[in-house]
Amino acid sequence: MPIYGYRCSNCGHEFEIQVLKSDKPVLVDFWATWCGPCRMIAPIVEQIRSELGDKVTVVKMDIDENPTVPMQLGIMSIPTVIIFKDGKPAERTVGYRPNMKGDLKAKLEALIS
């Protein structure tokens, strides 16, 4: 599974391996192609991925192509960004807001061991 922007036939299993069993913090961006605010968040997620490098894992999940995992996580609206640590959601952000990059980056940096 490509880590950044993936499509898969067995997403539950791949999500478990890449996100829930990760030994580092994972930022997951739940989005859809038709979602305007999701397009606003995309460059922020890419910048965080670029700036933090291999200290974190960044995953983008299209909820239309992979509906099961978002449903299991209770995602009701997008964009939703969840930061996972040790297999558990540590932070959830719904929607776009000013200074989102700074907030997400600070939360990730605090979780890096």
Protein Blocks (a to p, Z undefined) as FASTA:
>chain_A
ZZehpadfklmlmmmmmmmmpcbdcddddddfklmklmmmmmmmmmmmmmnmmmbccddd
dfklmmmlmmmnopabdcdddddeehiafbdcedjdehklmmmmmmmmmmpZZ
